[in-house]
Amino acid sequence: MRAADSAALITPGRIYHALGKQADCGGCMPLFLATMRKNVNLEVPMDLRGLRAAPTQENQYARRQESH
């Protein structure tokens, strides 16, 4: 993935998809993320760091679904 696009963000979802797998229950996700964070080949490129906007009151709950 990094060789194909040096500016691509490598996410767990992309890795699972590339491997033809999926995180069924998410139980492996903490170990998976810790392993990704330790791998220097998977670091976020410097020019892409800090692009995420800080949460505001307006967008803080934007993706949350209301429970009924």
Secondary structure, DSSP 8 states (H G I E B T S, - for coil): -TTT-TT----HHHHHHHHT---SSSTTHHHHHHHHHH-GGG---GGGTT-S----TTTTTTT-----
